[in-house]
Amino acid sequence: MTTMIELKNVKRVFGKQVAVDLSDLHIEQGEIYGLIGPNGAGKSTIMKMICGLLEPSSGQVSVAGVAMSEANRIGILKQIGSLIEEPAYYDNLTGFENMQILKELKGLTNHDVAEALAIVRLKDHKDKPVKHYSLGMKQRLGIAMAIMGRPKLIVLDEPTNGLDPQAREEIRRLIRSLPEKFHTTVMISSHALDEIEKMVTQIGIIGKGKLLYQGTVEHFKSQHSGHICLKTSADDSVLTLLELDDRRVQLTEQGLIMPHVSDNQVAQMVRTIVEADIAVYRIVEMTKSLEELFIDFTASDIL
């Protein structure tokens, strides 16, 4: 698989403050990569460096296998569509006129403009001044600008920010469709972690400018949220029978709460309990949402 984005030993310093310090952040082609972290963690700074809006203080940013430099920056940026912080548009111009300006800058066609407006469902509102757009329409216009011309890489900072539930679901569906529809790679950031979970194939968790975790949501959950709840007819006896460490296992009204164990270990525990003539009522895997895990995982970085 081809690497679309790679940040190698990248630092960005503002004065004496290190805003970003990444040894290796990489995104493979065709992924939807979610960048998550507390306010001030460095998410927007990372995205701005990828989009050529900020230069790293040290290290190398590469896009589609090409190291970004002053000489090739414009060429690389033509392959990137972005919406960072909030859409940039002229209020007094129509949606179509705003798209035309970007079309000329990127050397695109009228077909590209029409396609992008249709995808975000603004075709019927293209001749309305942007100052009369709702917040959701303005956000969709920003996304239309980002996806126009089918760029190889689409970078979206908080794409569902401020939208109502129906509009959020529309944007989620759109983002999920982009890799297949455009053969593109998508990088998004969001504080709405339940939304990130519904859209992405990979996540990167940022804390104080450092990459704390990179991988799938499923792997992160399995590594950090696993607990088993075992309810039997004699929980106190099971605690002794299985020789469970009472420092790691809680005896509660729900049952025995224990750290995550493998399927084979669960099967062995059940076999031992049944052979001791104790009834097993239920075994439940207790998982936290991505948001709960994220709060736990980054607690020390928020303080």
DAMO-V398604 format. One record per residue. N is the residue number from 0. RES is the residue in three letters. PHI is phi in degrees with one decimal (* if undefined). D_CENTER is the distance of its C-alpha to the mean C-alpha in whole Angstrom. Layout:
[[N:RES:PHI:D_CENTER] [N:RES:PHI:D_CENTER]]
This chain:
[[0:MET:*:20] [1:THR:-81.8:20] [2:THR:-83.1:17] [3:MET:-87.4:16] [4:ILE:-129.0:15] [5:GLU:-142.0:16] [6:LEU:-112.7:17] [7:LYS:-112.9:20] [8:ASN:51.3:21] [9:VAL:-89.6:20] [10:LYS:-123.3:21] [11:ARG:-131.2:21] [12:VAL:-114.6:24] [13:PHE:-113.2:25] [14:GLY:65.7:29] [15:LYS:-101.2:29] [16:GLN:-94.8:25] [17:VAL:-86.3:23] [18:ALA:-82.3:19] [19:VAL:-139.3:18] [20:ASP:-145.6:19] [21:LEU:-116.1:17] [22:SER:-80.7:19] [23:ASP:-163.1:17] [24:LEU:-115.2:13] [25:HIS:-139.0:13] [26:ILE:-129.6:12] [27:GLU:-83.3:14] [28:GLN:-59.3:15] [29:GLY:87.3:14] [30:GLU:-80.7:11] [31:ILE:-110.0:7] [32:TYR:-106.2:5] [33:GLY:-101.5:2] [34:LEU:-99.5:4] [35:ILE:-127.4:6] [36:GLY:174.2:10] [37:PRO:-64.4:13] [38:ASN:-55.0:15] [39:GLY:80.3:16] [40:ALA:-75.8:14] [41:GLY:115.3:14] [42:LYS:-61.4:11] [43:SER:-64.9:13] [44:THR:-61.9:15] [45:ILE:-61.1:13] [46:MET:-64.8:12] [47:LYS:-66.3:16] [48:MET:-68.0:17] [49:ILE:-64.5:16] [50:CYS:-89.8:17] [51:GLY:73.9:20] [52:LEU:-84.4:21] [53:LEU:-133.9:21] [54:GLU:-94.0:23] [55:PRO:-66.3:22] [56:SER:-68.6:25] [57:SER:-157.7:25] [58:GLY:91.5:23] [59:GLN:-132.0:22] [60:VAL:-102.7:19] [61:SER:-122.2:20] [62:VAL:-125.2:19] [63:ALA:54.2:20] [64:GLY:80.4:22] [65:VAL:-111.6:24] [66:ALA:-70.6:24] [67:MET:-74.1:23] [68:SER:-141.9:27] [69:GLU:-62.6:29] [70:ALA:-70.1:31] [71:ASN:-111.3:28] [72:ARG:-55.5:25] [73:ILE:-63.2:26] [74:GLY:-61.2:26] [75:ILE:-68.2:23] [76:LEU:-63.7:22] [77:LYS:-67.4:23] [78:GLN:-94.2:21] [79:ILE:-117.6:18] [80:GLY:-112.7:17] [81:SER:-141.8:15] [82:LEU:-136.2:15] [83:ILE:-117.4:14] [84:GLU:71.3:15] [85:GLU:-159.9:17] [86:PRO:-59.9:19] [87:ALA:-105.3:22] [88:TYR:-154.6:25] [89:TYR:-96.8:29] [90:ASP:-57.6:30] [91:ASN:-80.7:33] [92:LEU:-93.1:32] [93:THR:-76.1:31] [94:GLY:-58.7:28] [95:PHE:-63.3:30] [96:GLU:-64.4:31] [97:ASN:-63.0:28] [98:MET:-65.8:27] [99:GLN:-63.1:30] [100:ILE:-61.9:30] [101:LEU:-67.9:27] [102:LYS:-57.1:28] [103:GLU:-65.4:31] [104:LEU:-63.8:29] [105:LYS:-93.9:27] [106:GLY:68.1:30] [107:LEU:-99.6:29] [108:THR:-120.0:31] [109:ASN:-62.8:32] [110:HIS:-62.7:30] [111:ASP:-61.8:27] [112:VAL:-62.7:27] [113:ALA:-61.8:28] [114:GLU:-63.4:26] [115:ALA:-64.5:23] [116:LEU:-65.3:25] [117:ALA:-67.7:25] [118:ILE:-62.1:22] [119:VAL:-92.9:21] [120:ARG:60.3:24] [121:LEU:-115.6:26] [122:LYS:-57.5:28] [123:ASP:-79.5:31] [124:HIS:-117.8:30] [125:LYS:-65.9:30] [126:ASP:-97.1:33] [127:LYS:-93.4:33] [128:PRO:-57.9:32] [129:VAL:-61.1:29] [130:LYS:-63.9:30] [131:HIS:-98.4:31] [132:TYR:-76.0:27] [133:SER:-73.5:25] [134:LEU:-58.8:22] [135:GLY:-63.7:20] [136:MET:-67.8:23] [137:LYS:-63.1:22] [138:GLN:-65.2:18] [139:ARG:-67.0:19] [140:LEU:-63.7:21] [141:GLY:-61.0:19] [142:ILE:-70.0:16] [143:ALA:-59.0:20] [144:MET:-62.9:20] [145:ALA:-70.7:17] [146:ILE:-93.8:18] [147:MET:-59.8:22] [148:GLY:86.2:23] [149:ARG:51.9:21] [150:PRO:-65.0:19] [151:LYS:-66.9:18] [152:LEU:-133.7:15] [153:ILE:-120.3:13] [154:VAL:-115.4:11] [155:LEU:-125.6:10] [156:ASP:-96.3:10] [157:GLU:52.5:10] [158:PRO:-66.9:11] [159:THR:-106.6:12] [160:ASN:-60.4:14] [161:GLY:78.6:17] [162:LEU:-90.8:17] [163:ASP:-77.2:19] [164:PRO:-54.8:18] [165:GLN:-65.8:20] [166:ALA:-66.2:18] [167:ARG:-61.2:15] [168:GLU:-65.8:15] [169:GLU:-61.1:17] [170:ILE:-67.0:14] [171:ARG:-59.0:12] [172:ARG:-61.6:14] [173:LEU:-61.8:15] [174:ILE:-62.3:11] [175:ARG:-62.3:12] [176:SER:-83.2:15] [177:LEU:-62.4:15] [178:PRO:-56.8:15] [179:GLU:-77.3:18] [180:LYS:-69.6:19] [181:PHE:-109.4:19] [182:HIS:52.8:19] [183:THR:-121.3:16] [184:THR:-112.5:13] [185:VAL:-122.4:10] [186:MET:-121.7:7] [187:ILE:-129.6:5] [188:SER:-123.4:5] [189:SER:-166.5:7] [190:HIS:-91.1:9] [191:ALA:-82.2:9] [192:LEU:-68.6:8] [193:ASP:-65.0:10] [194:GLU:-74.4:8] [195:ILE:-53.6:5] [196:GLU:-61.6:7] [197:LYS:-81.7:9] [198:MET:-111.8:7] [199:VAL:-92.3:6] [200:THR:-104.0:8] [201:GLN:-139.5:7] [202:ILE:-129.0:5] [203:GLY:-126.7:7] [204:ILE:-101.0:8] [205:ILE:-108.4:11] [206:GLY:-140.7:14] [207:LYS:51.6:17] [208:GLY:80.6:16] [209:LYS:-106.4:16] [210:LEU:-85.1:13] [211:LEU:-87.3:14] [212:TYR:-155.8:12] [213:GLN:-146.4:10] [214:GLY:160.6:11] [215:THR:-81.6:10] [216:VAL:-62.1:9] [217:GLU:-60.9:13] [218:HIS:-66.1:14] [219:PHE:-61.5:13] [220:LYS:-64.1:14] [221:SER:-65.6:17] [222:GLN:-77.4:18] [223:HIS:-122.4:17] [224:SER:-125.8:18] [225:GLY:-72.8:21] [226:HIS:-139.6:25] [227:ILE:-115.6:27] [228:CYS:-109.8:30] [229:LEU:-115.5:33] [230:LYS:-113.3:36] [231:THR:-130.2:40] [232:SER:-78.9:43] [233:ALA:-153.0:44] [234:ASP:-60.4:40] [235:ASP:-65.1:43] [236:SER:-69.0:45] [237:VAL:-63.8:41] [238:LEU:-56.4:40] [239:THR:-77.3:43] [240:LEU:-57.5:44] [241:LEU:-86.8:40] [242:GLU:52.8:41] [243:LEU:-79.4:38] [244:ASP:-73.9:37] [245:ASP:-70.9:37] [246:ARG:-81.7:35] [247:ARG:-112.2:32] [248:VAL:-117.7:33] [249:GLN:-101.5:34] [250:LEU:-95.4:36] [251:THR:-124.6:35] [252:GLU:-65.0:37] [253:GLN:-69.9:34] [254:GLY:139.2:35] [255:LEU:-87.2:34] [256:ILE:-99.7:30] [257:MET:-133.3:30] [258:PRO:-60.6:27] [259:HIS:-59.0:25] [260:VAL:-129.4:28] [261:SER:-72.0:28] [262:ASP:-59.1:29] [263:ASN:-64.3:33] [264:GLN:-67.4:33] [265:VAL:-61.7:33] [266:ALA:-60.4:35] [267:GLN:-66.6:38] [268:MET:-62.1:37] [269:VAL:-62.2:38] [270:ARG:-59.4:41] [271:THR:-64.0:42] [272:ILE:-65.6:42] [273:VAL:-64.5:44] [274:GLU:-63.9:47] [275:ALA:-88.0:47] [276:ASP:63.3:48] [277:ILE:-109.3:45] [278:ALA:-79.1:43] [279:VAL:-97.4:39] [280:TYR:-84.1:38] [281:ARG:-166.4:34] [282:ILE:-130.1:32] [283:VAL:-125.2:28] [284:GLU:-86.3:25] [285:MET:-96.7:23] [286:THR:-122.4:19] [287:LYS:-96.2:17] [288:SER:-70.3:14] [289:LEU:-58.5:11] [290:GLU:-63.9:12] [291:GLU:-62.7:15] [292:LEU:-63.2:14] [293:PHE:-60.0:12] [294:ILE:-62.0:15] [295:ASP:-62.9:17] [296:PHE:-67.9:16] [297:THR:-104.0:15] [298:ALA:-53.5:19] [299:SER:-72.2:21] [300:ASP:-85.6:18] [301:ILE:-79.9:18] [302:LEU:-72.6:22]]
